Amino acid sequence: MNASEIRTRVAVLWVSTAIAASCSLLLYLVVPGALDDMVVGEMEGEPLTDVIGYMFAALVAIPLAMATVTLLNGDRLTRYGNLIIATLLGLFAAFAVGSHLWAGDFNGHVLMAALACVLAFVTAGLSVTWLRGPVQDAVASSSNRASNTPAPSSDVAQPVPQ
């Protein structure tokens, strides 16, 4: 698997993580009593503040920003950034899922948060695999792909020189 394929896969995983986080936040609204609490200005017993809004925005914006960084930035920074951010996001999601399960809550909100957690850890795992490969610059790799022709495959019969 070349760097371009890994880059694309990691970007798709980041977008999938953002979608799962968005769905988790939306599905929270259909939990019985959640809308009533939000009208009163509370969420899970805590007062609604701007910090909670920023946290929800970050849960969606960070994966989308990382998808962009993955596709547009150089390899070395992207590889380590994906590993660190995906691990932190996965740990945060695991804590959120664990706290809901510990409280005895299981619903669509928790299920989508668990999916976001798994996707973040898969992204981190793919980033570790990507770290083992050779480093290429994003611009250099795209120009090399355009100018290089693929090597002949070993399973195709090659003519023997006379």
Residue pairs with C-beta under 8 A, 6 or more apart in sequence:
3 75
3 130
3 133
3 134
3 136
3 141
4 141
4 142
4 145
6 126
6 129
6 130
6 133
7 70
7 71
7 78
7 138
8 71
9 126
10 67
10 70
10 82
10 123
10 126
10 127
10 130
11 67
11 70
11 71
12 67
13 119
13 122
13 123
13 126
14 63
14 64
14 66
14 67
14 70
14 123
15 63
15 64
15 67
16 119
17 63
17 89
17 116
17 119
17 120
17 123
18 60
18 63
18 64
18 67
20 112
20 113
20 115
20 116
20 119
21 59
21 60
21 63
21 93
21 112
21 113
21 116
22 60
23 112
24 109
24 110
24 112
24 113
24 115
24 116
25 56
25 59
25 60
25 109
27 107
27 108
27 109
27 111
27 112
28 34
28 109
29 35
29 38
30 108
30 109
31 105
31 107
31 109
34 43
37 43
37 44
38 48
41 47
41 48
42 48
43 52
46 52
59 89
59 116
62 85
62 89
63 89
63 120
66 81
66 82
66 85
66 86
69 78
69 81
70 78
70 82
71 138
72 138
73 81
73 138
74 137
74 138
75 135
75 136
75 137
75 138
75 141
76 135
78 138
79 127
79 130
79 131
79 135
80 131
82 123
82 124
82 126
82 127
82 130
83 124
83 127
83 128
83 131
86 120
86 121
86 123
86 124
86 127
87 120
87 121
87 124
89 116
89 120
90 117
90 120
90 121
90 123
90 124
93 113
93 114
93 116
93 117
93 120
94 117
96 113
96 117
97 110
97 113
97 114
97 117
100 106
100 109
100 110
100 113
101 110
136 144
152 158
